[in-house]
């Protein structure tokens, strides 16, 4: 009887251990990374329409446009004049979390969004 209980206990521990390994969530990325995005602005808006990053990431936006735009990233208070035929680089550290509109400051038109997820 004791051998039977020991074997059942051992099998239960092995099954539960296997389930733990198989079903555990993936560990979150712990260290900030460098992220770079190519953004194209046109009268239709921004492509891609949304940029998703993690808190602490070092971000570079390489922005092109087909007409002059004063690009403004709300929350981060980043503003840059973007001229047609040129690539304008905007770099920053993502130290605020949330959803931040990216707009053409001249027309106050939302072009897209920056989404910063907590680490």
Secondary structure, DSSP 8 states (H G I E B T S, - for coil): -HHHHHHHHHHHHHHHHHHHHHHS------S--EEEEEEEEETTEEESSEEEEETT-EEEEEEEESS-EEEEETTTTEEEEE-TTS-EEEEEE--S-EEEEEEETTTTEEEEEEEEE--
